[in-house]
Protein backbone atom coordinates (compact mmCIF):
# COMPACT_ATOMS: atom_id res chain seq x y z
CA UNK A 1 0.00 0.00 0.00
CA UNK A 2 3.00 2.29 0.38
CA UNK A 3 2.78 5.35 -1.81
CA UNK A 4 -0.96 5.13 -2.51
CA UNK A 5 -3.01 8.30 -2.78
CA UNK A 6 -4.71 9.32 0.46
CA UNK A 7 -8.16 8.49 -0.92
CA UNK A 8 -7.08 4.86 -1.19
CA UNK A 9 -6.26 4.54 2.50
CA UNK A 10 -8.54 2.16 4.36
CA UNK A 11 -9.00 2.71 8.07
CA UNK A 12 -11.10 0.22 9.98
CA UNK A 13 -12.99 1.28 13.06
CA UNK A 14 -14.54 -1.61 14.94
CA UNK A 15 -15.81 -2.77 18.28
CA UNK A 16 -15.50 -0.78 21.45
CA UNK A 17 -15.94 2.90 22.20
CA UNK A 18 -12.84 5.01 22.74
CA UNK A 19 -11.88 5.74 26.36
CA UNK A 20 -8.78 7.95 25.85
CA UNK A 21 -6.51 9.30 23.13
CA UNK A 22 -2.72 9.55 23.31
CA UNK A 23 -0.75 11.38 20.65
CA UNK A 24 2.82 11.37 19.43
CA UNK A 25 4.40 14.81 18.99
CA UNK A 26 6.65 14.57 15.90
CA UNK A 27 4.65 13.96 12.73
CA UNK A 28 1.34 14.38 14.55
CA UNK A 29 1.63 17.79 16.21
CA UNK A 30 5.03 19.17 15.20
CA UNK A 31 7.50 18.98 12.32
CA UNK A 32 11.06 20.12 11.59
CA UNK A 33 11.25 23.90 11.94
CA UNK A 34 11.12 25.43 8.41
CA UNK A 35 13.37 28.26 9.54
CA UNK A 36 16.08 25.68 10.21
CA UNK A 37 15.75 23.46 7.15
CA UNK A 38 14.86 25.95 4.42
CA UNK A 39 18.15 27.93 4.34
CA UNK A 40 20.35 24.88 3.53
CA UNK A 41 17.73 23.56 1.13
CA UNK A 42 17.62 26.87 -0.71
CA UNK A 43 21.39 26.96 -0.79
CA UNK A 44 21.22 23.56 -2.48
CA UNK A 45 18.91 24.99 -5.14
CA UNK A 46 15.45 23.89 -3.96
CA UNK A 47 12.72 25.95 -2.30
CA UNK A 48 9.95 23.59 -1.17
CA UNK A 49 6.57 24.72 0.10
CA UNK A 50 5.46 23.91 3.65
CA UNK A 51 3.27 21.05 2.43
CA UNK A 52 6.27 19.55 0.65
CA UNK A 53 8.30 19.73 3.86
CA UNK A 54 5.60 17.85 5.74
CA UNK A 55 5.33 15.21 3.02
CA UNK A 56 9.12 14.81 3.16
CA UNK A 57 8.85 14.06 6.87
CA UNK A 58 6.50 11.13 6.26
CA UNK A 59 8.76 9.83 3.50
CA UNK A 60 11.71 9.96 5.88
CA UNK A 61 9.83 8.14 8.62
CA UNK A 62 8.71 5.43 6.20
CA UNK A 63 12.32 4.97 5.11
CA UNK A 64 13.30 4.48 8.76
CA UNK A 65 10.52 1.93 9.19
CA UNK A 66 11.76 -0.05 6.20
CA UNK A 67 15.25 -0.43 7.68
CA UNK A 68 15.91 -3.93 9.02
CA UNK A 69 18.15 -2.61 11.82
CA UNK A 70 16.79 0.00 14.24
CA UNK A 71 18.44 3.41 13.94
CA UNK A 72 20.93 4.44 16.59
CA UNK A 73 21.30 7.74 18.37
CA UNK A 74 24.48 8.75 16.56
CA UNK A 75 23.07 8.40 13.05
CA UNK A 76 19.26 8.66 13.31
CA UNK A 77 19.02 12.36 12.52
CA UNK A 78 21.47 12.21 9.61
CA UNK A 79 19.70 9.24 8.06
CA UNK A 80 16.34 10.91 8.49
CA UNK A 81 17.62 14.10 6.85
CA UNK A 82 19.11 12.17 3.91
CA UNK A 83 15.66 10.97 2.87
CA UNK A 84 14.05 14.25 3.91
CA UNK A 85 16.20 16.51 1.73
CA UNK A 86 15.97 14.12 -1.22
CA UNK A 87 12.18 14.21 -0.90
CA UNK A 88 12.41 18.00 -1.00
CA UNK A 89 14.13 17.83 -4.37
CA UNK A 90 17.86 17.70 -3.57
CA UNK A 91 19.57 15.38 -6.11
CA UNK A 92 20.39 11.96 -4.71
CA UNK A 93 24.13 12.41 -5.25
CA UNK A 94 24.08 15.51 -3.02
CA UNK A 95 21.49 14.52 -0.44
CA UNK A 96 23.75 12.56 1.90
CA UNK A 97 26.40 15.29 2.06
CA UNK A 98 23.80 17.99 2.73
CA UNK A 99 22.12 15.84 5.37
CA UNK A 100 25.45 15.25 7.10
CA UNK A 101 26.19 18.98 7.14
CA UNK A 102 22.76 19.75 8.58
CA UNK A 103 22.98 16.99 11.20
CA UNK A 104 26.36 18.27 12.39
CA UNK A 105 24.81 21.64 13.20
CA UNK A 106 21.95 20.80 15.61
CA UNK A 107 19.91 23.75 16.84
CA UNK A 108 17.45 24.12 19.72
CA UNK A 109 13.84 24.04 18.62
CA UNK A 110 14.49 21.76 15.65
CA UNK A 111 10.96 20.33 16.04
CA UNK A 112 9.15 23.51 17.06
CA UNK A 113 6.77 23.99 14.14
CA UNK A 114 3.03 23.25 14.33
CA UNK A 115 1.95 21.30 11.27
CA UNK A 116 -0.61 22.55 8.77
CA UNK A 117 -4.08 22.19 10.27
CA UNK A 118 -2.73 20.75 13.53
CA UNK A 119 -4.22 23.30 15.92
CA UNK A 120 -7.69 23.17 14.38
CA UNK A 121 -7.59 19.38 14.20
CA UNK A 122 -6.44 19.06 17.79
CA UNK A 123 -9.29 21.28 18.95
CA UNK A 124 -11.70 18.96 17.15
CA UNK A 125 -10.21 15.94 18.93
CA UNK A 126 -10.37 17.76 22.28
CA UNK A 127 -14.06 18.55 21.67
CA UNK A 128 -14.76 14.82 21.95
CA UNK A 129 -14.30 15.27 25.70
CA UNK A 130 -12.01 12.27 26.18
CA UNK A 131 -8.90 12.09 28.39
CA UNK A 132 -5.90 13.08 26.27
CA UNK A 133 -2.14 13.08 26.53
CA UNK A 134 1.11 13.25 24.55
CA UNK A 135 3.77 10.51 24.62
CA UNK A 136 6.96 11.49 22.83
CA UNK A 137 10.51 10.27 22.30
CA UNK A 138 12.32 13.56 22.69
CA UNK A 139 15.23 15.36 24.33
CA UNK A 140 13.52 16.99 27.29
CA UNK A 141 12.10 19.91 25.32
CA UNK A 142 8.75 18.67 24.05
CA UNK A 143 6.47 19.93 26.83
CA UNK A 144 7.96 23.42 26.73
CA UNK A 145 7.89 23.53 22.93
CA UNK A 146 4.25 22.47 22.74
CA UNK A 147 3.26 25.09 25.32
CA UNK A 148 5.30 27.85 23.68
CA UNK A 149 3.75 27.15 20.27
CA UNK A 150 0.25 27.26 21.72
CA UNK A 151 -0.50 23.68 20.68
CA UNK A 152 -1.19 22.04 24.04
CA UNK A 153 -0.17 22.14 27.68
CA UNK A 154 -0.61 20.53 31.07
CA UNK A 155 -2.04 22.96 33.65
CA UNK A 156 0.54 23.80 36.28
CA UNK A 157 -1.68 25.78 38.62
CA UNK A 158 0.46 28.90 38.35
CA UNK A 159 0.08 31.93 36.13
CA UNK A 160 -2.46 32.58 33.39
CA UNK A 161 -3.99 29.77 31.39
CA UNK A 162 -1.83 28.79 28.41
CA UNK A 163 -2.98 28.81 24.81
CA UNK A 164 -3.88 25.58 23.09
CA UNK A 165 -5.55 22.38 24.18
CA UNK A 166 -5.35 21.22 27.78
CA UNK A 167 -3.77 17.79 28.19
CA UNK A 168 -3.84 15.43 31.13
CA UNK A 169 -0.19 14.49 30.62
CA UNK A 170 2.74 15.26 28.32
CA UNK A 171 5.54 12.69 28.58
CA UNK A 172 9.06 13.14 27.22
CA UNK A 173 11.26 10.04 27.06
CA UNK A 174 14.31 12.00 28.16
CA UNK A 175 12.47 13.10 31.30
CA UNK A 176 10.86 9.79 32.33
CA UNK A 177 13.80 7.58 31.32
CA UNK A 178 11.92 5.17 29.09
CA UNK A 179 11.20 5.50 25.37
CA UNK A 180 8.89 4.00 22.76
CA UNK A 181 8.42 1.25 21.78
CA UNK A 182 8.86 0.17 25.41
CA UNK A 183 5.31 -0.15 26.76
CA UNK A 184 6.40 1.35 30.07
CA UNK A 185 6.13 4.91 28.77
CA UNK A 186 2.49 4.34 27.80
CA UNK A 187 1.73 2.90 31.25
CA UNK A 188 3.10 6.04 32.89
CA UNK A 189 0.82 8.17 30.71
CA UNK A 190 -2.26 6.08 31.42
CA UNK A 191 -1.54 6.10 35.15
CA UNK A 192 -1.45 9.90 35.00
CA UNK A 193 -4.82 9.90 33.22
CA UNK A 194 -6.28 7.24 35.55
CA UNK A 195 -7.26 5.20 32.49
CA UNK A 196 -6.64 1.44 32.25
CA UNK A 197 -4.76 0.06 29.26
CA UNK A 198 -6.90 -1.50 26.57
CA UNK A 199 -7.71 -1.47 22.88
CA UNK A 200 -10.23 1.29 23.57
CA UNK A 201 -7.25 3.62 24.16
CA UNK A 202 -5.93 5.07 20.90
CA UNK A 203 -2.30 6.00 20.33
CA UNK A 204 -1.71 8.12 17.24
CA UNK A 205 1.82 8.17 15.83
CA UNK A 206 3.74 8.33 12.57
CA UNK A 207 6.11 5.37 12.99
CA UNK A 208 5.66 1.63 12.69
CA UNK A 209 8.85 0.95 14.59
CA UNK A 210 8.13 3.09 17.63
CA UNK A 211 4.44 3.96 17.66
CA UNK A 212 2.50 1.04 16.21
CA UNK A 213 4.74 -1.55 17.85
CA UNK A 214 4.87 0.31 21.17
CA UNK A 215 1.11 0.78 21.34
CA UNK A 216 0.49 -2.91 20.61
CA UNK A 217 3.02 -3.94 23.27
CA UNK A 218 1.16 -1.75 25.78
CA UNK A 219 -2.18 -3.28 24.80
CA UNK A 220 -3.45 -0.13 23.09
CA UNK A 221 -4.95 0.49 19.65
CA UNK A 222 -2.35 2.05 17.34
CA UNK A 223 -3.50 4.58 14.76
CA UNK A 224 -0.93 5.41 12.10
CA UNK A 225 -0.75 9.04 10.97
CA UNK A 226 0.01 8.34 7.32
CA UNK A 227 -1.43 11.10 5.11
CA UNK A 228 0.25 9.95 1.90
CA UNK A 229 0.04 6.18 2.15
CA UNK A 230 3.76 5.61 2.69
CA UNK A 231 3.31 2.91 5.36
CA UNK A 232 5.51 -0.03 4.27
CA UNK A 233 3.44 -2.64 6.15
CA UNK A 234 -0.12 -1.39 6.28
CA UNK A 235 -2.03 -4.52 7.26
CA UNK A 236 -3.46 -4.90 10.74
CA UNK A 237 -3.62 -1.31 11.94
CA UNK A 238 -5.66 1.74 10.93
CA UNK A 239 -4.36 4.82 9.15
CA UNK A 240 -5.54 8.42 9.22
CA UNK A 241 -4.61 11.52 7.23
CA UNK A 242 -5.18 14.19 9.86
CA UNK A 243 -6.33 14.88 13.39
CA UNK A 244 -9.57 16.24 11.97
CA UNK A 245 -10.20 12.85 10.36
CA UNK A 246 -9.48 11.13 13.67
CA UNK A 247 -12.04 13.34 15.41
CA UNK A 248 -14.63 12.55 12.77
CA UNK A 249 -13.98 8.81 12.99
CA UNK A 250 -14.36 8.76 16.77
CA UNK A 251 -17.32 11.14 16.78
CA UNK A 252 -19.19 9.16 14.15
CA UNK A 253 -18.40 5.87 15.88
CA UNK A 254 -20.49 7.00 18.82
CA UNK A 255 -23.50 7.25 16.48
CA UNK A 256 -22.88 4.44 14.03
CA UNK A 257 -20.66 1.38 13.72
CA UNK A 258 -20.82 1.35 9.95
CA UNK A 259 -19.96 4.49 8.00
CA UNK A 260 -17.95 5.82 5.11
CA UNK A 261 -15.65 8.83 5.34
CA UNK A 262 -13.84 10.44 2.44
CA UNK A 263 -14.28 7.35 0.31
CA UNK A 264 -12.93 5.13 3.08
CA UNK A 265 -14.50 2.53 5.36
CA UNK A 266 -13.47 3.81 8.78
CA UNK A 267 -13.05 1.19 11.43
CA UNK A 268 -10.28 0.04 13.72
CA UNK A 269 -8.89 -3.43 13.22
CA UNK A 270 -7.73 -5.51 16.16
CA UNK A 271 -5.66 -7.81 13.96
CA UNK A 272 -1.97 -7.59 14.75
CA UNK A 273 0.35 -6.45 11.95
CA UNK A 274 2.69 -8.89 10.27
CA UNK A 275 5.58 -6.43 10.68
CA UNK A 276 7.05 -6.19 14.18
CA UNK A 277 10.62 -5.29 15.16
CA UNK A 278 12.47 -6.83 18.06
CA UNK A 279 10.97 -5.05 21.07
CA UNK A 280 13.41 -6.70 23.47
CA UNK A 281 16.28 -4.89 21.76
CA UNK A 282 14.74 -1.57 22.71
CA UNK A 283 13.81 -2.59 26.25
CA UNK A 284 17.44 -3.34 27.10
CA UNK A 285 18.35 0.25 26.21
CA UNK A 286 15.29 2.08 27.49
CA UNK A 287 16.55 2.96 30.95
CA UNK A 288 19.45 5.07 29.67
CA UNK A 289 18.15 6.25 26.30
CA UNK A 290 18.51 9.97 25.86
CA UNK A 291 17.85 11.45 22.47
CA UNK A 292 20.28 13.99 21.07
CA UNK A 293 19.06 17.43 20.02
CA UNK A 294 17.17 17.07 16.78
CA UNK A 295 15.76 13.62 17.57
CA UNK A 296 12.11 13.31 16.53
CA UNK A 297 9.73 13.93 19.42
C-alpha positions as CSV (number, residue, x, y, z in Angstrom):
1,X,0.0,0.0,0.0
2,X,3.0,2.3,0.4
3,X,2.8,5.4,-1.8
4,X,-1.0,5.1,-2.5
5,X,-3.0,8.3,-2.8
6,X,-4.7,9.3,0.5
7,X,-8.2,8.5,-0.9
8,X,-7.1,4.9,-1.2
9,X,-6.3,4.5,2.5
10,X,-8.5,2.2,4.4
11,X,-9.0,2.7,8.1
12,X,-11.1,0.2,10.0
13,X,-13.0,1.3,13.1
14,X,-14.5,-1.6,14.9
15,X,-15.8,-2.8,18.3
16,X,-15.5,-0.8,21.5
17,X,-15.9,2.9,22.2
18,X,-12.8,5.0,22.7
19,X,-11.9,5.7,26.4
20,X,-8.8,7.9,25.8
21,X,-6.5,9.3,23.1
22,X,-2.7,9.5,23.3
23,X,-0.7,11.4,20.6
24,X,2.8,11.4,19.4
25,X,4.4,14.8,19.0
26,X,6.7,14.6,15.9
27,X,4.7,14.0,12.7
28,X,1.3,14.4,14.5
29,X,1.6,17.8,16.2
30,X,5.0,19.2,15.2
31,X,7.5,19.0,12.3
32,X,11.1,20.1,11.6
33,X,11.2,23.9,11.9
34,X,11.1,25.4,8.4
35,X,13.4,28.3,9.5
36,X,16.1,25.7,10.2
37,X,15.8,23.5,7.1
38,X,14.9,25.9,4.4
39,X,18.1,27.9,4.3
40,X,20.3,24.9,3.5
41,X,17.7,23.6,1.1
42,X,17.6,26.9,-0.7
43,X,21.4,27.0,-0.8
44,X,21.2,23.6,-2.5
45,X,18.9,25.0,-5.1
46,X,15.5,23.9,-4.0
47,X,12.7,25.9,-2.3
48,X,9.9,23.6,-1.2
49,X,6.6,24.7,0.1
50,X,5.5,23.9,3.7
51,X,3.3,21.1,2.4
52,X,6.3,19.5,0.6
53,X,8.3,19.7,3.9
54,X,5.6,17.8,5.7
55,X,5.3,15.2,3.0
56,X,9.1,14.8,3.2
57,X,8.8,14.1,6.9
58,X,6.5,11.1,6.3
59,X,8.8,9.8,3.5
60,X,11.7,10.0,5.9
61,X,9.8,8.1,8.6
62,X,8.7,5.4,6.2
63,X,12.3,5.0,5.1
64,X,13.3,4.5,8.8
65,X,10.5,1.9,9.2
66,X,11.8,-0.1,6.2
67,X,15.2,-0.4,7.7
68,X,15.9,-3.9,9.0
69,X,18.1,-2.6,11.8
70,X,16.8,0.0,14.2
71,X,18.4,3.4,13.9
72,X,20.9,4.4,16.6
73,X,21.3,7.7,18.4
74,X,24.5,8.8,16.6
75,X,23.1,8.4,13.0
76,X,19.3,8.7,13.3
77,X,19.0,12.4,12.5
78,X,21.5,12.2,9.6
79,X,19.7,9.2,8.1
80,X,16.3,10.9,8.5
81,X,17.6,14.1,6.8
82,X,19.1,12.2,3.9
83,X,15.7,11.0,2.9
84,X,14.0,14.2,3.9
85,X,16.2,16.5,1.7
86,X,16.0,14.1,-1.2
87,X,12.2,14.2,-0.9
88,X,12.4,18.0,-1.0
89,X,14.1,17.8,-4.4
90,X,17.9,17.7,-3.6
91,X,19.6,15.4,-6.1
92,X,20.4,12.0,-4.7
93,X,24.1,12.4,-5.3
94,X,24.1,15.5,-3.0
95,X,21.5,14.5,-0.4
96,X,23.8,12.6,1.9
97,X,26.4,15.3,2.1
98,X,23.8,18.0,2.7
99,X,22.1,15.8,5.4
100,X,25.4,15.3,7.1
101,X,26.2,19.0,7.1
102,X,22.8,19.8,8.6
103,X,23.0,17.0,11.2
104,X,26.4,18.3,12.4
105,X,24.8,21.6,13.2
106,X,22.0,20.8,15.6
107,X,19.9,23.8,16.8
108,X,17.5,24.1,19.7
109,X,13.8,24.0,18.6
110,X,14.5,21.8,15.7
111,X,11.0,20.3,16.0
112,X,9.2,23.5,17.1
113,X,6.8,24.0,14.1
114,X,3.0,23.2,14.3
115,X,1.9,21.3,11.3
116,X,-0.6,22.6,8.8
117,X,-4.1,22.2,10.3
118,X,-2.7,20.7,13.5
119,X,-4.2,23.3,15.9
120,X,-7.7,23.2,14.4
121,X,-7.6,19.4,14.2
122,X,-6.4,19.1,17.8
123,X,-9.3,21.3,19.0
124,X,-11.7,19.0,17.2
125,X,-10.2,15.9,18.9
126,X,-10.4,17.8,22.3
127,X,-14.1,18.5,21.7
128,X,-14.8,14.8,22.0
129,X,-14.3,15.3,25.7
130,X,-12.0,12.3,26.2
131,X,-8.9,12.1,28.4
132,X,-5.9,13.1,26.3
133,X,-2.1,13.1,26.5
134,X,1.1,13.3,24.6
135,X,3.8,10.5,24.6
136,X,7.0,11.5,22.8
137,X,10.5,10.3,22.3
138,X,12.3,13.6,22.7
139,X,15.2,15.4,24.3
140,X,13.5,17.0,27.3
141,X,12.1,19.9,25.3
142,X,8.8,18.7,24.1
143,X,6.5,19.9,26.8
144,X,8.0,23.4,26.7
145,X,7.9,23.5,22.9
146,X,4.3,22.5,22.7
147,X,3.3,25.1,25.3
148,X,5.3,27.8,23.7
149,X,3.7,27.2,20.3
150,X,0.2,27.3,21.7
151,X,-0.5,23.7,20.7
152,X,-1.2,22.0,24.0
153,X,-0.2,22.1,27.7
154,X,-0.6,20.5,31.1
155,X,-2.0,23.0,33.6
156,X,0.5,23.8,36.3
157,X,-1.7,25.8,38.6
158,X,0.5,28.9,38.4
159,X,0.1,31.9,36.1
160,X,-2.5,32.6,33.4
161,X,-4.0,29.8,31.4
162,X,-1.8,28.8,28.4
163,X,-3.0,28.8,24.8
164,X,-3.9,25.6,23.1
165,X,-5.6,22.4,24.2
166,X,-5.4,21.2,27.8
167,X,-3.8,17.8,28.2
168,X,-3.8,15.4,31.1
169,X,-0.2,14.5,30.6
170,X,2.7,15.3,28.3
171,X,5.5,12.7,28.6
172,X,9.1,13.1,27.2
173,X,11.3,10.0,27.1
174,X,14.3,12.0,28.2
175,X,12.5,13.1,31.3
176,X,10.9,9.8,32.3
177,X,13.8,7.6,31.3
178,X,11.9,5.2,29.1
179,X,11.2,5.5,25.4
180,X,8.9,4.0,22.8
181,X,8.4,1.2,21.8
182,X,8.9,0.2,25.4
183,X,5.3,-0.2,26.8
184,X,6.4,1.3,30.1
185,X,6.1,4.9,28.8
186,X,2.5,4.3,27.8
187,X,1.7,2.9,31.2
188,X,3.1,6.0,32.9
189,X,0.8,8.2,30.7
190,X,-2.3,6.1,31.4
191,X,-1.5,6.1,35.1
192,X,-1.5,9.9,35.0
193,X,-4.8,9.9,33.2
194,X,-6.3,7.2,35.5
195,X,-7.3,5.2,32.5
196,X,-6.6,1.4,32.2
197,X,-4.8,0.1,29.3
198,X,-6.9,-1.5,26.6
199,X,-7.7,-1.5,22.9
200,X,-10.2,1.3,23.6
201,X,-7.2,3.6,24.2
202,X,-5.9,5.1,20.9
203,X,-2.3,6.0,20.3
204,X,-1.7,8.1,17.2
205,X,1.8,8.2,15.8
206,X,3.7,8.3,12.6
207,X,6.1,5.4,13.0
208,X,5.7,1.6,12.7
209,X,8.9,0.9,14.6
210,X,8.1,3.1,17.6
211,X,4.4,4.0,17.7
212,X,2.5,1.0,16.2
213,X,4.7,-1.5,17.9
214,X,4.9,0.3,21.2
215,X,1.1,0.8,21.3
216,X,0.5,-2.9,20.6
217,X,3.0,-3.9,23.3
218,X,1.2,-1.8,25.8
219,X,-2.2,-3.3,24.8
220,X,-3.5,-0.1,23.1
221,X,-4.9,0.5,19.6
222,X,-2.4,2.1,17.3
223,X,-3.5,4.6,14.8
224,X,-0.9,5.4,12.1
225,X,-0.7,9.0,11.0
226,X,0.0,8.3,7.3
227,X,-1.4,11.1,5.1
228,X,0.3,10.0,1.9
229,X,0.0,6.2,2.2
230,X,3.8,5.6,2.7
231,X,3.3,2.9,5.4
232,X,5.5,0.0,4.3
233,X,3.4,-2.6,6.2
234,X,-0.1,-1.4,6.3
235,X,-2.0,-4.5,7.3
236,X,-3.5,-4.9,10.7
237,X,-3.6,-1.3,11.9
238,X,-5.7,1.7,10.9
239,X,-4.4,4.8,9.1
240,X,-5.5,8.4,9.2
241,X,-4.6,11.5,7.2
242,X,-5.2,14.2,9.9
243,X,-6.3,14.9,13.4
244,X,-9.6,16.2,12.0
245,X,-10.2,12.9,10.4
246,X,-9.5,11.1,13.7
247,X,-12.0,13.3,15.4
248,X,-14.6,12.5,12.8
249,X,-14.0,8.8,13.0
250,X,-14.4,8.8,16.8
251,X,-17.3,11.1,16.8
252,X,-19.2,9.2,14.1
253,X,-18.4,5.9,15.9
254,X,-20.5,7.0,18.8
255,X,-23.5,7.2,16.5
256,X,-22.9,4.4,14.0
257,X,-20.7,1.4,13.7
258,X,-20.8,1.3,9.9
259,X,-20.0,4.5,8.0
260,X,-18.0,5.8,5.1
261,X,-15.7,8.8,5.3
262,X,-13.8,10.4,2.4
263,X,-14.3,7.4,0.3
264,X,-12.9,5.1,3.1
265,X,-14.5,2.5,5.4
266,X,-13.5,3.8,8.8
267,X,-13.1,1.2,11.4
268,X,-10.3,0.0,13.7
269,X,-8.9,-3.4,13.2
270,X,-7.7,-5.5,16.2
271,X,-5.7,-7.8,14.0
272,X,-2.0,-7.6,14.8
273,X,0.4,-6.5,12.0
274,X,2.7,-8.9,10.3
275,X,5.6,-6.4,10.7
276,X,7.0,-6.2,14.2
277,X,10.6,-5.3,15.2
278,X,12.5,-6.8,18.1
279,X,11.0,-5.1,21.1
280,X,13.4,-6.7,23.5
281,X,16.3,-4.9,21.8
282,X,14.7,-1.6,22.7
283,X,13.8,-2.6,26.2
284,X,17.4,-3.3,27.1
285,X,18.4,0.2,26.2
286,X,15.3,2.1,27.5
287,X,16.6,3.0,31.0
288,X,19.4,5.1,29.7
289,X,18.2,6.2,26.3
290,X,18.5,10.0,25.9
291,X,17.9,11.5,22.5
292,X,20.3,14.0,21.1
293,X,19.1,17.4,20.0
294,X,17.2,17.1,16.8
295,X,15.8,13.6,17.6
296,X,12.1,13.3,16.5
297,X,9.7,13.9,19.4
